[in-house]
Amino acid sequence: MDIDSIARTILLELRARVEAGGEGGMYGDRGRALHDIDALLANPSTDQVKYLLLPTANLQELSMECGWGREFNELATKLEGVLDIA
């Protein structure tokens, strides 16, 4: 299933959060998060979105370390709903 325009918009918002946030730390890596999101934007895959949003995955850890964990959870919930992958 291809990512539709709503899902793409959410991924772009996640990417913007990553770019605006800190580098991360022990568990979250900003460079890896940007790479993962860019790969999804270039080659959409609902399976890969699932891995991106997993609890304790890099993106969630990064969001928590950089102070936008609540926003990550809201965006992840929206993206899962749009793609019906909850």
N, C-alpha and C positions, 0 to 999 in steps of 0.2 A: 504494500500500500504506500503510495506517495504521500509525502507531507503536503497538505494543502496550504493555502495562503495564510490562514489563521495560525496554524502550527508554525509556519515559517516566521510569522511576526513574533510569536512567543519565543522562538529560538533566538531571534535577533535581539529581543529584550534581555534574555538571559546573557547573551554575548556582551551586550552593553554593560550589564551589571558586572560581569567578570572584568571587562576592560577598566571600569571605573573603580573597582575594588583594589584591595592589596594583592601582594604577590602570593599570599597563602602562608603555609608553614609546614608543620610536620606531616599533615594529612592531605591538605588541599594544595594543588599545584596550578597556578594561573595559566602557565604556558600550555599545559596538557589540556586544561578545560577549554581554552580557545581553540586548540587543535581539534578536539573532539566535536565541538559545536560547528566549526568550519567544515569538518568532514561531513557532518550531517546536512549542512546547508548545501554542500556540493553534490552529495549523493544520499538523498533521503531514504531512511529505513526505519520503520517503526520498531524493529528489533533493537537497533542501535539506540533509539530514543529510550527504550526501556532500561538499557544498561547505563545510559547517561544519568538517569533520574533515580537510580537505586539508592536506598538508604545506605549511608556510609561510603557511597561512591565519591570520586574526586570532586565533582561539582557541588554536591551537598556539603562535603567537608569544607571546601573553599568558602562557600557562602556563610557557613557558621563561623569560620575563623575571621572572616572579613566583615561580619556584622550585618549581613543581609539574609540570614537563614529563613526568617519568616517570609520574606519576599520570594525566596527560592521555592519554598513550599507552596505558596500561592500560584506561582508560575508553573510549577511541576504539576499541580492538580489540574490547572487549566489545560495544559498540554496533554495530559493523560485523558482528560475528558474529550477533547477535540479528536484525538486519535483512537479513542475507545480502547485504551490499553491498561486501564486500571486494574 
